[in-house]
Amino acid sequence: MLLPLSADLEVLPRFTLGRVLTDWGIDPIPFIVVVWGTGLYALGVVVLHRRGDRWPVGRTLAFVGLGMGSFALATLSGLGRYDTTLLSVHMVQHMVLSMVVPLALALGAPITLALRTLPATPRGWLLAVLHSRVAKVLAFPPLAFVLYVASPWALYFSPWYDASLASSYVHQMMHVHLVLVGTLFFWPLMGIDPLPGRVGYPFRVLLTIMTLPFHAFLGVTIMGQSTLIGEEHYLALREGPMASWLPPALEDQHLAGGILWASGDLVGVLFFAVLFTQWVRSSMKEASREDRRLDLAERRGARTP
């Protein structure tokens, strides 16, 4: 059964940037994801430290701070409180969940951490999943790319978005979906973990660049259309107590499209910078390994009578 969200939204005061950091709430599914994700990762780091192994601080900061922190900010802060009141706020949340969170989680290398800390049996299960046919299919770069670029179109131009406005469960699962689809696409491209679907750096850069026009085109489409997304829901809000401060629905939708367009390009540049840095470091390591190999071969040749 669909649970209406509008009743809760009628009491919300005027949205300001300050409310993003001060107006927090708890949605069960995102809250559980944050608590369990952060707790399990922290437990893995503690296990490593107790046995004398090191784990890069940068990976912990990426996963816990930027990854789980961004997920919490997008779903539990004022962004989460107002994401069904203003489409523009939802669009900020969308970009954080689909781009920033997957990138940060990938850089945290949680699968590598799990492989180094899990007991033998569960580690074997994880390896079996990683080498399964399902994992290989889902991580196939062209398929992941299609899922990633098609998902937003399906969200905003099908009954799916209206359902997310009418049901708290569908709404929260939409948040998880955005992260999962982003993870399927970006994790094999920019992550550190040993995943199937890993391709060479030139193809990774190509796939990353190819995402930029799709975000721009979707943003321009949303900005240019006169039909309202979630029309019944947003017009109903403007007939209630919040009508005094809510902007015209079409004006807010145009702003949402602009946010999607601009932020997609900005975050895409961030992705490109991370990927280029990884490419340079990989090339330097490969050159160093080749130098050592040549030095070893030269020493062996010198000892040969």
N, C-alpha and C positions, 0 to 999 in steps of 0.2 A: 504494500500500500504506500502511495506517495504521501510524504509528510510535508505540508506547506512550510516554507521558510519565511514568508512575508510577515507573519504575525510578529516574529522576533525582530524583524528589521524596522518595524514602525516606531520603535522607541529609540532608534539611533539618532544622536545629535548630528550636527553638521560635520561633514568629513573635513579634516585638516591633516597636514603632514605629521603634526605632533601626535595624532591619534594612532598612527602606524606603530609607534613605540610605546604608547601608554594604554591602549585599549586591547587587552589580551583576553583570550577565552580558551576553552578546551573543547576541541572536537575529538571524539574518542579515537578514530582510526589514525589521524595524523599524530596525535599525542602518543599512542602506543608505538607507532613507527619510530618516532624520535627517541623515546625512552629505550626501547629494545635495541635500536640501531646503535645509539651512543654507548649503551651499557655493554653490549657484546664486543664492540670494537675496543673499548677501554679495557675490558677483561683480557682480550688477546694481547694488548700491549703490556699489561701487568704480568701476564704469564711469561712473555719474552724476557722482560726485565728481571724477573725472579730467577731465571735460569742463566742470566748473564749475557743474553743476546741484546743487540741494539736494534731499535726501530726508529727510522728517521722522524724527527719531530715535525718536519714539514708535511709528511703524510698524515699524521694525526691531526694537525691543524686543518688540513684540507678536508678530511672526512668529517671530523667532529665540529670544527669551527665553521668553516664555510659551507660544507655539505648539509649536515644536520641542522646547523644554525640557520641557513637560508630556508630550509624546508620548514622549520618552526616559524620563522619570520613570515613566510608566505601563507601559512595555514592557520597559525594560532594568534598572530598579532592583529593590529588594525586592518592589515590587508585581508586577512581571513574574515574579519568581522564585517567588512564592507564590500566583499567581493560579489555578493549578490544584490547589492544596492546600486553600485556604479559599475558599468561594463568596463570603464577605463581602469578602475582599481583591479578588477578581475584580470585585465590584460597584463598589467604589471606582474601579478601573481603567476599568470600563465608562463611568461617568459622566464621568471625565476625558476619555476618548477621544471620546465622543459629544457632549459639550457644551463643555467648556473649550477643547479643542484647536481645534475648528472656529471658535469665536468668535475666538480669538486669531489664527488664520491669516487669517480674513476681515479683521480690523482691520489686518493687515499689508499688505494690498493688493498681493499678489504679481503679479497680472495687470497692474495698472497699471504696476508696475515693469518687467515684461517688455515691455510695449508701448513704454515709453520707452527701452529699452536694446537690444532685439533688432535685428539687421540687417533690411533691408526684406523679404527673402523669408520668413524664419521669422515675422516680424511679420504678414505677410499670411496665413500659414497659421493663426496664432493667431486673427486676426480672422475668418477663414473658419469656424473651429470655433465661435467665440462667436456667430456669426450663423447657424449651421447649424440645421436643423430639430430635430436630436437634442438640441442644447443647449437650445433653446426648450422642448421637451417635458420634459426632465429638470428644468429650472428653473421649470416651471409650479407656482406655489405650492401649490394643492390636492394635486397629485400628490406633490410633495416632502413635504408634510405627512403624507400617508397612508403613504409609505415610511418616514418617520421614526418615527411612532408604532407602525406595525405590525412594524417590524424587531425590537424587543426581544421581542415576543410570539412571533415566529417563532423567535427564537434559543433561548428558554428552554422552549418548549413544542413542540419538534420534535426530531428526531434530530440537528439541527445542533450543539447544544451538546455532546452526547455525542461527536460526531465531532471537535469542537475539543479535547476532553480526550484523545482517542486519537491524534491526529495533530498533530505539531508544525507542519506546513505549514498545515493548516486553522486551527490555533490562531493563527498569525501573520497569516493572511489575514483572520481575524475581526477582529483589531485594525484592520487597514486598512479593512475594511468599515465599522466603527463610525465612523471618521473621515469616510469618504466620504459616508455617509448623512447625518451631521450637517452636513457641508459643503453638500450639495445643499439642505438645508432652510434653514440659517442664513445662508449666504453672500449670497443675494439680499436677505435681510431686513436684515442688519446690516453687510454688507461695503461697501467703498468702491469696489470694482472695477466697471467697466462691464459688467454681466452682464444677460442676458435674464431675464425673470421679475420685474423690479423693479416693485413695487406701491407705492401710497401708504402713508404712515406709519400712518394709522388701521387699515388692513388688516394691516400688519406687527405692530402691537401686538396685534391680535385673534388672529393666528396664534400669536404667542408665548404669550399667555395660555392659549390652547387646549391647548398641550402639557402644562401643569401637571397637569390631572386625569388624563391618561393615565399619566404617571409614577407619580402617587400610587396610581392604581387597580392598576397592575401591581405596585407595591411591596406594597400591602395583600394582593393575591392571593398573592404569593410568601410573605408572612408567615403567611397563614392556611391554606395547604394542608399536608396531612400527607404527600403524595407527594414524595419527594426528587428534586430536579433533579440529573442526573448521578449517580444512585443507585449504580450498580455501581462507578463510579470512586471516589466518596467513601467508600463503605463498605469498599472494598478497602484504602484508605489507613489506615483505622482498625483494620485487622488486621495492619498492619506495624509497623516501628520507631517511627513517629510517633504511634502510638496513645496513648502516655503523656501527650502534651500537646495533641493535637487535641481540640477541643470536640465534643460530640455533633453529628452531621451536621444534624439537624433544627434544633437550636438555632442553628447557624451560618447555616442557610438563613433562619431568621426574622430574624437580624441583617442578613443581606444585603438582605432585603426592606425593612427599616427604613431602611437606608442609601440604597436606591434612592428611597424615598418622601421622606425628609428632604432629601437632596442635590438631588433634582430640583426641589424647591420653592426651595431656596436659590440654585441656579444660575439658575433661572428668574427670580428677583428680580434677579439680576445682569444677565441679558439685558434685562429690562424697563428697568433703569436706563440701560444703554448705549443702547438704542433711544430712550428718552425724551430723553436728552442729544442724540443725533443729530437728533431731531425739532426740539428747541428751537433748535439751531444752524442747521438748515436754514431754519427760520422766520425767524430773525434775518437770515440772509444774503438771503433772499427779500425781507424788508422793506427791507434796505439797498439792494438792487438797484432796488426800486420807488421808493424815495426819490430815488435818482440819476436814474432815468428821469423822474420828475416835475420834478426840478430842471432837467434838460436841456430838457424841454418848456417849462418856464416861461421859461428864458433865451431860447429860440428865439422864443417868443411875444412877449417884450419887444423883440426886435430887429426883429420884423416891423412895417413902417410901417402 
